[in-house]
Amino acid sequence: MKKVLYGTTALVAAGVLGAGSAAADGISMGIGGYMNTYFSVGGIDEGSAAKSDDYNSTGLFSDGEIHFKGEYKHDNGITFGVNVQLEDFGTANTGDTIDEKYIEVKGDFGRIVAGSENSAAYIMHYAAPSVGLPINSGWVTVFVPTPTGMSGIFRSPTGSTYLDFGNDENVITYYTPRFAGFQIGVTYAPSVVGNGDGKNFPVEADTNTEYYNGFGVGANFVEDFNGFGVAISAGYRRATVSDALDAAGYDDYQAISFGANLSYAGFTVGGSYANELDGKAIAGGSTEGDAFDVGVSYAWGPWAVGVTWFEGKTEGLFADPGEQGLSAIEGGVSYQVGPGISARGGVMWAEWNPEAGTTTSGVVGAVGLTFSF
């Protein structure tokens, strides 16, 4: 759970939001975020005598974000908020400095989000429990590099069951209130550009070169039955293909996903499945394919241990009849040092199987600290 540090003066709020008069009337400012740092040791085998890359046996990885949050609760009970997330690394590494950025309005009617954010189907998804080194949502690339030529890893079945029609598109999403454990979210994105920033100018999608009319619906059920926890999710996404891509043989994008976690007396067992029925266009190919993960964890006091397995594959290049894919397994341990601070460690084996080129595999052990605030 992320803890938020709130400023108590109008000066703090006005300085960050530029809304001096409103701040004086009660806008509360919050700062949150996370930081992950891992040191790894292992061996990477490119699977060919004529190696195009030669990987070092040690590595150091870190990433993080600072989240600036503003919130105001009206006398009628409706809350207005803003969230701007600053990446800790610049455009040279990721292509964007600001990650998600959106406004929200929430109350008894539910919650409305507008801005650069993932779809409800992505956010409401549940996957296998993971302790130590995450292996879903593209995290394997941090420890075992992808072979040259592999693409379409993130938010697609090659590397994840967390699917989406784009990447932090400019969307509008409505979440219902949670009732008897159930909640539904519906997302619409006029343009789908996949650049991590959404589309701000011009606002309209170019239907000759871009996906458009992105739509996603997510639903989950979360409940505790006298100590027996249940979390189940399902999601659907689609986007209309551009005229130019349609002429090149692509279909409208469509994907589904399912996930579940069951927990009792410290044990959690879970897994997920995702399928891009009609994949996104990549250079000369498609991300059409499916993926799944399964895992189990056990927590007692500040300690937790777990094992997770991931398997994914996609169509890849049209010119090649094969598929590209990933197989990975990870076992890890974590210790809750303090509020929002965890020491983590694990061992991961992963194998990337490209259509063209050679297999890359590796066994990596890593230890690190994670902060969430």
SVG drawing of the C-alpha trace seen along z (x, -y; Angstrom):
<svg xmlns="http://www.w3.org/2000/svg" viewBox="-24 -33 56 56">
<polyline fill="none" stroke="black" stroke-width="0.4" points="0.0,0.0 1.4,-3.4 1.5,-6.0 1.1,-9.7 2.8,-12.6 0.4,-15.6 1.5,-19.2 -0.4,-21.4 0.2,-24.9 -1.2,-26.8 2.4,-27.5 3.1,-23.8 -0.1,-23.2 0.2,-26.4 3.9,-25.6 3.1,-22.2 -0.4,-22.7 -0.3,-26.4 -3.7,-26.9 -3.1,-29.3 -6.7,-30.3 -8.0,-26.8 -5.2,-25.5 -6.0,-28.0 -9.5,-26.6 -8.5,-23.1 -6.6,-21.3 -4.4,-18.7 -1.1,-17.8 0.4,-14.4 3.7,-12.9 4.0,-9.1 6.0,-6.8 8.3,-3.8 12.0,-2.9 13.4,0.6 17.1,1.5 18.5,5.0 22.1,6.3 22.3,9.5 24.8,12.2 24.3,14.9 25.2,16.3 23.5,15.5 23.9,17.9 23.1,16.6 23.1,20.1 25.4,19.6 29.2,19.7 28.9,16.5 27.5,14.3 26.4,10.8 26.3,9.9 28.6,10.8 26.9,10.2 28.6,9.4 28.0,11.8 26.9,9.0 24.3,6.2 22.7,3.4 19.1,2.3 17.1,-0.5 13.9,-2.3 11.4,-4.5 8.8,-7.2 7.7,-10.2 3.9,-10.7 2.5,-14.2 -1.1,-14.1 -3.6,-16.8 -7.1,-16.3 -10.1,-18.4 -13.3,-17.1 -16.4,-19.3 -19.1,-19.9 -21.4,-17.6 -19.1,-14.7 -17.5,-14.6 -13.7,-14.4 -11.6,-16.0 -8.1,-14.8 -5.0,-15.0 -2.1,-12.6 1.2,-13.3 3.9,-10.6 7.5,-11.6 9.9,-8.9 13.3,-8.7 15.0,-8.3 14.8,-10.5 14.0,-10.1 17.2,-8.4 16.0,-5.2 12.3,-5.1 11.0,-7.7 9.1,-9.7 9.9,-11.6 6.3,-11.8 4.5,-8.5 0.8,-8.4 -1.0,-11.7 -4.7,-12.1 -7.5,-13.8 -10.2,-12.0 -13.6,-12.6 -15.0,-10.2 -18.0,-9.8 -20.8,-7.5 -21.4,-7.1 -18.0,-5.5 -14.8,-7.0 -14.1,-8.7 -10.5,-9.0 -9.4,-11.1 -5.9,-11.4 -2.9,-9.2 -3.5,-5.9 -3.8,-2.2 -7.2,-0.7 -9.6,0.7 -9.0,4.2 -5.2,3.9 -5.6,2.3 -8.2,4.7 -6.3,7.8 -5.0,10.4 -2.0,12.6 -0.1,15.3 1.5,14.2 5.1,13.2 7.8,12.9 11.3,11.8 11.8,11.1 8.6,10.4 8.5,12.4 5.2,11.0 4.6,7.7 7.9,7.7 10.1,7.8 12.2,10.7 14.0,8.3 15.6,6.7 17.6,9.8 17.8,11.9 18.0,9.7 15.9,10.4 17.7,11.6 18.3,9.2 15.2,8.8 12.5,9.8 9.8,7.1 6.3,6.7 7.3,7.9 5.5,5.5 1.7,5.6 1.6,8.5 1.6,12.3 5.3,12.8 6.2,11.3 3.0,10.7 -0.6,11.6 -1.2,7.8 -2.4,6.9 -3.5,3.5 -4.4,2.0 -1.7,-0.7 0.5,-2.2 -0.8,-4.9 -3.1,-6.2 -5.3,-9.3 -8.4,-7.6 -11.6,-8.2 -12.5,-5.4 -15.5,-4.8 -15.3,-2.5 -18.5,-1.5 -18.6,-1.4 -17.7,2.0 -20.9,3.9 -20.9,7.3 -17.3,7.7 -17.9,6.9 -16.6,4.0 -16.6,3.1 -14.5,0.6 -15.0,-0.6 -12.4,-2.5 -12.5,-4.5 -9.4,-5.8 -10.0,-7.9 -6.4,-7.4 -4.1,-4.5 -0.4,-5.4 1.5,-3.2 4.1,-5.8 3.6,-6.0 2.2,-9.5 -1.1,-9.2 -2.0,-11.6 -2.3,-15.3 -1.8,-17.0 -3.5,-16.8 -6.3,-15.2 -7.8,-13.1 -6.4,-9.8 -4.9,-9.5 -6.9,-6.5 -4.4,-5.8 -1.5,-5.2 -2.8,-4.6 -5.2,-2.4 -8.2,-4.2 -11.5,-3.8 -9.7,-1.7 -12.2,-0.1 -11.6,2.0 -13.8,3.5 -12.5,5.1 -14.3,6.8 -13.2,8.3 -14.6,9.9 -12.6,9.4 -14.0,10.8 -12.9,12.3 -14.9,15.2 -13.9,15.6 -10.2,15.7 -10.5,17.3 -9.6,14.7 -10.9,14.7 -9.9,12.4 -11.1,13.1 -10.7,10.9 -11.7,10.9 -11.0,8.4 -11.6,7.6 -9.9,5.0 -10.2,4.0 -9.1,1.2 -9.9,0.5 -7.1,1.0 -6.0,-1.7 -6.8,-1.6 -3.2,-1.2 -2.6,1.7 -5.9,3.3 -4.5,3.3 -1.4,5.0 -3.3,7.9 -3.9,6.8 -7.2,7.2 -8.8,5.1 -7.0,5.7 -8.8,8.0 -7.7,9.5 -9.1,11.3 -7.7,12.1 -8.6,14.0 -7.0,14.3 -7.6,15.6 -6.0,15.6 -7.1,17.8 -5.6,17.2 -5.9,18.8 -3.7,18.9 -0.8,17.2 -0.9,19.3 -1.8,17.7 -2.3,19.8 -3.1,18.1 -2.6,17.7 -3.8,16.0 -4.4,16.5 -4.4,13.9 -5.0,14.3 -4.6,11.7 -7.1,13.1 -6.0,10.5 -2.7,9.0 -1.2,5.6 1.0,4.8 4.7,4.9 7.4,4.5 6.5,7.1 4.4,9.1 1.8,9.4 1.6,9.9 -1.2,12.4 -0.8,15.3 -1.4,16.3 0.3,16.5 -0.3,17.9 1.3,17.9 0.8,19.9 2.3,19.4 2.2,20.1 3.4,18.0 3.4,18.3 3.7,15.3 4.3,15.3 5.0,12.2 7.3,10.0 8.5,12.9 7.2,14.3 8.4,17.0 7.1,18.0 7.5,19.7 6.1,18.5 6.1,19.9 5.4,17.9 4.9,19.2 4.1,17.0 4.2,17.0 3.2,14.8 3.0,15.0 5.9,12.7 7.0,12.2 4.6,12.9 7.4,14.1 8.3,16.9 5.9,19.8 7.2,20.2 6.4,18.3 8.5,16.3 8.1,17.0 9.3,16.9 9.6,19.6 10.6,18.5 10.4,19.7 11.4,17.8 11.7,18.6 12.1,15.8 11.9,14.5 11.1,11.1 11.3,9.5 9.3,6.4 11.9,4.2 9.5,1.4 6.4,-0.4 6.8,-0.4 10.3,1.1 11.1,4.7 14.3,6.6 13.9,9.1 15.9,11.9 15.4,14.6 16.7,16.9 15.3,16.8 15.7,19.0 14.4,17.7 14.7,18.7 13.8,16.4 12.9,18.2 12.9,15.9 11.8,17.0 14.9,15.7 18.2,15.9 19.3,18.0 17.8,18.7 18.9,16.7 18.7,18.2 20.1,17.5 20.1,18.2 20.3,15.1 20.3,14.5 19.5,11.1 19.0,9.2 17.6,5.8 15.5,3.3 12.1,1.9 10.5,-1.3 6.8,-2.2 5.6,-5.5"/>
</svg>
